[in-house]
């Protein structure tokens, strides 16, 4: 058994609900359910009774819960005992970052990490979600800020940012597209979506493409390109022709030329999420501090 499995079981037992425990742990409900089933298989007993209204612990589950709480207290005490030494030890925290990360998210979180772990050096690299997750798997990153949340139990994840995307049309056509509540997606059907290659973040791409198609917008095969994605200047130049549109959050940190305007999308149909992802076996205190700071920043 692993500590993360015991923490998962404790959260479910205390919350009385898989969905509530999943929110508490920043995990998907399916991943949490798999963890509990794995724990039951390892022990050879049923720990929870599932009901339509939630879950209750079995007799065996009650015994495990009592022992687990004591174990977690000891475990956390041990970590706390070495935290001062860990804070004083030098190290490099390797962080992957995607394009268009909210501008104030990482600096504020890193400031907290620097205050708590003054000898930790942060090494930031920009890459697509797919490249980041591959680097995480290969041990080349300590934490990935990705637009994909892995379901593999070998990874832990926490939501770092949520952004309601708007649209960037040409200024010349923006007034025709925009209504009182913003631009309705179907009004963009005559324009080409200037997006990103599916290989950069397959699950997120599929979500965006499905939403666009459901509103009558044709989504062609976005050309594969090297690097992190289309640079802002290329997107804006294509949009400025009046024949295309791009998606962007309201706080997009790129200055817009006069030929391009940002507009909200009516009903906020596209929410872009960025996840902090790290290996479940990691025991780094500075990484835990970064994740906690990202959660507070959000």
C-alpha positions as CSV (number, residue, x, y, z in Angstrom):
1,X,0.0,0.0,0.0
2,X,1.1,3.6,-0.7
3,X,0.5,6.7,1.4
4,X,-1.5,8.3,-1.5
5,X,-3.8,5.3,-1.5
6,X,-4.4,5.6,2.2
7,X,-5.0,9.3,1.9
8,X,-7.5,8.6,-0.9
9,X,-9.4,6.0,1.2
10,X,-9.4,8.4,4.2
11,X,-10.8,11.2,2.2
12,X,-13.6,9.0,0.8
13,X,-14.5,7.6,4.2
14,X,-14.6,11.1,5.7
15,X,-16.6,12.7,2.9
16,X,-19.0,9.8,2.5
17,X,-18.9,10.4,-1.2
18,X,-16.5,9.6,-4.1
19,X,-17.4,12.8,-5.9
20,X,-16.8,15.0,-2.8
21,X,-13.5,13.2,-2.0
22,X,-12.4,13.6,-5.7
23,X,-12.9,17.4,-5.4
24,X,-11.0,17.5,-2.1
25,X,-8.1,15.6,-3.6
26,X,-8.2,17.3,-7.0
27,X,-8.6,14.0,-8.8
28,X,-11.1,12.6,-11.3
29,X,-13.8,10.5,-9.7
30,X,-12.9,7.5,-12.0
31,X,-9.2,7.7,-10.9
32,X,-10.2,7.8,-7.3
33,X,-12.6,4.9,-7.7
34,X,-9.8,2.9,-9.3
35,X,-7.5,3.6,-6.4
36,X,-10.0,2.4,-3.9
37,X,-10.7,-0.8,-5.8
38,X,-6.9,-1.4,-6.1
39,X,-6.6,-1.0,-2.3
40,X,-9.5,-3.5,-1.7
41,X,-7.8,-6.0,-4.1
42,X,-4.5,-5.6,-2.2
43,X,-6.2,-6.2,1.2
44,X,-8.6,-8.8,0.0
45,X,-11.6,-7.2,1.7
46,X,-14.4,-4.8,0.9
47,X,-13.7,-1.4,2.5
48,X,-16.7,0.5,1.3
49,X,-20.4,-0.2,0.7
50,X,-21.6,1.8,-2.3
51,X,-25.1,3.3,-2.2
52,X,-27.0,5.6,-4.6
53,X,-26.5,8.5,-2.0
54,X,-22.8,7.8,-1.3
55,X,-20.6,5.3,0.5
56,X,-20.2,4.0,4.0
57,X,-17.3,2.1,5.5
58,X,-17.5,-1.6,6.2
59,X,-16.3,-3.1,9.5
60,X,-12.9,-3.8,7.8
61,X,-13.0,-0.2,6.5
62,X,-13.5,1.2,10.0
63,X,-10.5,-0.7,11.2
64,X,-8.3,0.5,8.3
65,X,-9.6,4.1,8.8
66,X,-8.6,4.1,12.5
67,X,-5.1,2.7,11.8
68,X,-4.6,4.9,8.7
69,X,-5.4,8.1,10.6
70,X,-2.7,7.2,13.1
71,X,-0.2,6.3,10.4
72,X,-0.8,9.5,8.5
73,X,-0.3,11.6,11.6
74,X,3.1,9.9,12.1
75,X,4.0,10.2,8.4
76,X,3.2,13.9,8.4
77,X,5.1,14.4,11.6
78,X,8.1,12.8,10.0
79,X,7.9,15.1,7.0
80,X,7.5,18.1,9.2
81,X,10.6,17.1,11.2
82,X,12.8,17.2,8.1
83,X,11.2,20.2,6.4
84,X,13.6,22.7,7.8
85,X,16.5,20.7,6.5
86,X,14.8,20.3,3.2
87,X,14.3,24.0,3.0
88,X,18.0,24.6,3.6
89,X,19.1,22.1,1.0
90,X,19.9,23.3,-2.5
91,X,18.0,21.9,-5.5
92,X,16.5,22.6,-8.9
93,X,12.8,22.5,-9.4
94,X,12.1,21.9,-13.1
95,X,8.8,23.3,-14.2
96,X,7.1,23.0,-17.7
97,X,4.9,25.8,-18.9
98,X,2.6,26.0,-21.9
99,X,1.9,29.0,-24.1
100,X,-0.7,31.6,-22.8
101,X,-0.4,30.7,-19.1
102,X,-2.2,33.5,-17.1
103,X,0.5,36.1,-16.6
104,X,0.2,36.5,-12.8
105,X,-0.2,32.8,-12.0
106,X,3.4,31.5,-11.9
107,X,5.3,34.6,-10.5
108,X,3.1,34.8,-7.4
109,X,3.4,31.0,-6.8
110,X,7.1,31.1,-7.3
111,X,7.5,34.0,-4.9
112,X,5.9,31.8,-2.2
113,X,8.2,28.9,-3.0
114,X,11.3,31.2,-2.9
115,X,10.3,32.5,0.5
116,X,9.9,29.0,1.9
117,X,12.8,27.3,0.1
118,X,15.4,30.1,-0.6
119,X,18.0,27.6,-1.9
120,X,15.7,26.0,-4.5
121,X,16.4,27.2,-8.0
122,X,13.5,27.1,-10.5
123,X,14.2,26.0,-14.1
124,X,11.3,26.9,-16.4
125,X,10.9,25.4,-19.9
126,X,8.2,26.2,-22.4
127,X,6.6,23.3,-24.2
128,X,3.3,21.9,-25.3
129,X,1.3,19.7,-22.9
130,X,2.2,16.5,-24.7
131,X,5.9,17.3,-24.7
132,X,5.7,18.2,-21.0
133,X,4.0,15.0,-20.0
134,X,6.5,13.0,-21.9
135,X,9.4,14.9,-20.2
136,X,7.7,14.2,-16.8
137,X,7.5,10.5,-17.6
138,X,11.2,10.5,-18.6
139,X,12.2,12.3,-15.4
140,X,13.2,15.5,-17.2
141,X,10.6,17.6,-15.4
142,X,9.4,17.7,-11.8
143,X,6.1,19.3,-12.5
144,X,4.2,20.0,-15.7
145,X,1.6,22.8,-16.2
146,X,-0.4,21.1,-18.8
147,X,-3.8,21.3,-20.5
148,X,-4.3,17.6,-20.0
149,X,-5.0,15.8,-16.7
150,X,-3.6,12.2,-16.8
151,X,-5.8,9.4,-15.5
152,X,-2.8,7.2,-14.8
153,X,-2.6,6.6,-11.0
154,X,1.2,7.1,-11.3
155,X,0.5,10.8,-11.5
156,X,-1.1,13.3,-9.2
157,X,-2.7,16.5,-10.4
158,X,-4.2,19.7,-9.1
159,X,-6.2,22.3,-11.0
160,X,-4.0,25.4,-11.4
161,X,-6.1,27.7,-13.6
162,X,-9.5,28.0,-15.2
163,X,-10.1,30.5,-18.0
164,X,-13.3,31.2,-19.9
165,X,-12.2,31.7,-23.5
166,X,-13.4,34.5,-25.7
167,X,-12.8,35.1,-29.4
168,X,-10.5,37.2,-31.4
169,X,-12.1,38.3,-34.7
170,X,-11.0,41.1,-37.0
171,X,-12.2,44.5,-35.7
172,X,-13.9,45.1,-39.1
173,X,-16.3,42.2,-38.5
174,X,-16.5,42.2,-34.7
175,X,-19.5,44.6,-34.6
176,X,-21.4,42.3,-36.9
177,X,-20.7,39.2,-34.8
178,X,-21.2,40.6,-31.3
179,X,-24.6,40.6,-29.6
180,X,-25.7,41.9,-26.2
181,X,-24.2,38.9,-24.4
182,X,-21.1,38.5,-26.6
183,X,-20.5,36.5,-29.7
184,X,-22.5,33.3,-30.2
185,X,-20.3,30.5,-31.5
186,X,-22.5,29.7,-34.5
187,X,-21.9,33.3,-35.8
188,X,-18.3,32.2,-36.5
189,X,-19.2,29.4,-38.9
190,X,-18.1,31.4,-41.9
191,X,-14.6,31.9,-40.5
192,X,-11.6,29.6,-40.2
193,X,-10.5,28.6,-36.7
194,X,-6.8,29.4,-36.2
195,X,-6.0,26.9,-33.4
196,X,-3.3,24.5,-32.4
197,X,-2.1,21.1,-33.6
198,X,-3.9,18.2,-32.0
199,X,-0.6,16.6,-31.1
200,X,0.1,19.4,-28.6
201,X,-2.8,18.5,-26.3
202,X,-5.1,15.8,-27.8
203,X,-7.8,15.7,-25.2
204,X,-8.1,19.5,-25.1
205,X,-8.1,19.8,-28.9
206,X,-10.8,17.2,-29.2
207,X,-13.0,19.1,-26.6
208,X,-12.5,22.4,-28.5
209,X,-13.1,20.8,-31.9
210,X,-16.3,19.0,-30.7
211,X,-17.7,22.2,-29.3
212,X,-17.0,24.2,-32.5
213,X,-18.4,21.5,-34.7
214,X,-21.6,21.3,-32.6
215,X,-22.1,25.0,-33.5
216,X,-21.6,24.5,-37.2
217,X,-18.0,25.5,-37.4
218,X,-15.9,23.3,-39.7
219,X,-12.7,22.2,-38.1
220,X,-10.0,21.0,-40.5
221,X,-6.8,19.3,-39.8
222,X,-4.7,21.9,-38.1
223,X,-1.3,21.8,-39.6
224,X,1.4,20.2,-37.4
225,X,4.1,22.6,-36.6
226,X,7.3,22.4,-34.6
227,X,7.8,24.0,-31.2
228,X,5.2,25.1,-28.8
229,X,2.6,26.2,-31.3
230,X,1.6,29.1,-33.5
231,X,3.2,32.3,-32.3
232,X,0.8,35.2,-31.5
233,X,2.0,37.3,-34.5
234,X,1.0,34.5,-36.9
235,X,-2.5,34.1,-35.3
236,X,-3.1,37.8,-35.3
237,X,-2.0,38.3,-38.9
238,X,-4.5,35.5,-40.0
239,X,-7.3,37.0,-37.9
240,X,-6.7,40.5,-39.2
241,X,-7.6,39.4,-42.7
242,X,-11.3,39.1,-41.6
243,X,-11.4,35.5,-42.7
244,X,-10.4,33.7,-39.5
245,X,-10.8,33.8,-35.7
246,X,-8.7,32.6,-32.7
247,X,-9.6,31.8,-29.1
248,X,-8.1,33.7,-26.2
249,X,-8.8,34.4,-22.5
250,X,-9.8,38.0,-21.5
251,X,-6.5,38.6,-19.9
252,X,-4.4,37.6,-22.9
253,X,-1.0,39.1,-22.3
254,X,-0.3,39.9,-26.0
255,X,-1.0,43.5,-27.2
256,X,-3.6,43.5,-29.9
257,X,-3.2,45.5,-33.1
258,X,-6.0,47.8,-34.1
259,X,-7.1,45.3,-36.7
260,X,-8.1,42.7,-34.1
261,X,-10.6,42.8,-31.2
262,X,-11.3,40.5,-28.3
263,X,-14.9,39.7,-27.5
264,X,-16.5,37.3,-24.9
265,X,-18.3,34.2,-26.1
266,X,-22.0,34.1,-25.2
267,X,-22.6,31.5,-22.5
268,X,-18.9,30.8,-21.9
269,X,-19.0,27.5,-23.9
270,X,-15.2,26.9,-23.7
271,X,-13.4,26.7,-20.4
272,X,-9.6,26.1,-20.6
273,X,-8.1,24.4,-17.7
274,X,-4.4,24.1,-16.8
275,X,-3.3,21.3,-14.4
276,X,-0.2,21.0,-12.3
277,X,0.9,17.4,-12.8
278,X,3.7,15.5,-11.0
279,X,4.6,11.9,-10.3
280,X,2.7,10.4,-7.4
281,X,6.0,9.0,-6.0
282,X,7.5,12.5,-5.6
283,X,8.3,13.5,-2.0
284,X,9.7,17.0,-2.7
285,X,8.6,19.6,-0.2
286,X,9.3,22.5,-2.6
287,X,7.1,20.9,-5.2
288,X,4.3,20.5,-2.7
289,X,4.7,24.2,-1.8
290,X,4.5,25.2,-5.4
291,X,1.3,23.2,-5.9
292,X,-0.2,24.6,-2.8
293,X,0.7,28.2,-3.9
294,X,-0.9,27.6,-7.4
295,X,-4.1,26.4,-5.7
296,X,-4.2,29.6,-3.5
297,X,-3.4,31.8,-6.5
298,X,-6.3,30.2,-8.4
